[in-house]
Amino acid sequence: MKKNKKNILVNILFLLVIVNLFAGDGGAVKNIKELDKKDFRIFLNGEDYISLDMGYEEIVNKLGKPLKINVNKNSFSSDNDEISYEYNGFSIYFYRKDAKVNYIYVTDTEYHSQRGIHVGDSIESVNEMYPIDKIFPSGSLLAQYYTEDGTLRVFNIAFETKNSSVTSIILEVASDL
């Protein structure tokens, strides 16, 4: 009987060690700061940044004329066409109706997120800096922020990946409820 209890105890300890090994951080809770509105910025050089909700006029004043402008016509409402401004290494999208940036797509290593993540950084770097809410089968990582100012808005920051490296950074206003 005592031998049975000892074997059970040894097996339980063994299983706890295995679980902690696969937990990645030894079971300790990571101390990652929650997202806030400032996390939805892309830094261009030094302190200069673009962010969600900036007006397109502010973008043009800050960055100059885009290399290319695309207009995706909205078949239901002509005043709500989606417009994209393409610059070297990133694109900015907004709707004509509200004229505020609702999507930023970054593919160049020159630019970085609020928390310092660049295209080319490792998935591990992203996991150390962001509270990831979802990992997609493609390997993309997603973190979400819900506004607390009564507007019921959802903001996403996503990191597309390939071979364990970030290939693009996406900021978006996911919904205006």
PyMOL commands that set and color helices and strands:
alter all, ss='L'
color gray80, all
select helices_A, chain A and resi 2-23+37-39+56-63+78-80+123-129
alter helices_A, ss='H'
color red, helices_A
select strands_A, chain A and resi 41-45+48-51+68-72+82-87+90-95+101-106+112-113+134-135+141-146+153-162+165-176
alter strands_A, ss='S'
color yellow, strands_A
deselect
rebuild
show_as cartoon
